[in-house]
Amino acid sequence: MNWNQEILSNPLKSHLIIIGILAITMAVKRLVSRFFASLIYTWIDKKNHSELRKTHVHRLIVPIERFLIFLVAIVAFYELRFPAAWNLHIYKFTLQVAMESVTKLIFIVLFIRVCLRTLEFISIILEEKAKLTKDQTDDQLVLFFRDFFKVILYIIGLLMILHYVFNENIGNLVTSLSIVGAAVALSMRESLENIIASFIIFFDKPFTVGDLVKVNNFTGTIEKIGLRSTRIRTQDKTYISVPNKQMVDTIVDNISLRTERKIEMDLQLNVATSAEHIKEFTQFLRTYIEGINTINNSVVFVAESGKQFHAIHIECFVGIHTDLTTFLLLREKINLAAIEYAHQHQIKFADKA
């Protein structure tokens, strides 16, 4: 066999060497990919839990394999001369230039795909670690920065394609884009303000995922803090999105950070009710409420007297961890006790004005 016989402008020996290199790469690709994936996992999670390792490492293996094979193929074929018979002209470009551009495009796509998979891989590991803590801030922080760095990677990929595939000058392009970007920034000012507000929320932490808040007359639980808006599940079970700028600029009542929950009510008595009856009624309510173990402290007093009604004001405080059903039943219990006492002592409530 003549090893120097030329095939497609290159010796047979060179073709066989390249085939051998690709064959070796195909044989060891899984081993190399698993090694790099395991290395990244160990770097992120030093405890190196075997079960989590087995579950997540496979997510990164396939994209690394494809990138590795393509990288080796490029390096190997770079040593070959381009066949003279293939050097055709396609419009203003030769086939060689077109193939080089396509190769660069595929290389960049595979590279960005590996970066994206690595980012997702790291975020999944960090999510698993974040779930082990009670604080839900770190859970949302992982998702936030995962989405943020994804956008950065897409922009980097786009710039690489423009520079290496289409031979655009990135410096001039960035200068041009900065002018366009300034115009776009003005038109998208609210969106940029919301993105900046999302960073303020994450670092200032006025509320976190899972907190019960009241904002813009809506009360609900924070389910997600995104780049642009915060998602809230209201007490009516509706799902609303509030722009992050509003969550920063307006008054947000973080109910979850309250030390106690308050029961507040007013009993409006008929204006004909005597002062003695009102005094006895007030004393009964004080004694009754003090006898309820779940109430931490309370206050009962005559808040108002006038031409239309006399008002007894009641304020009770219970623990913040009291669930909503228990809270409402306790309010109902006090109301029913007041109604029963008024009925027994012929005390009338005020009529509607």
Order of alpha helices (4+ residues) and beta strands (2+ residues): beta-beta-alpha-alpha-beta-beta-alpha-alpha-alpha-alpha-beta-beta-beta-beta-alpha-beta-beta-alpha-beta-beta-alpha
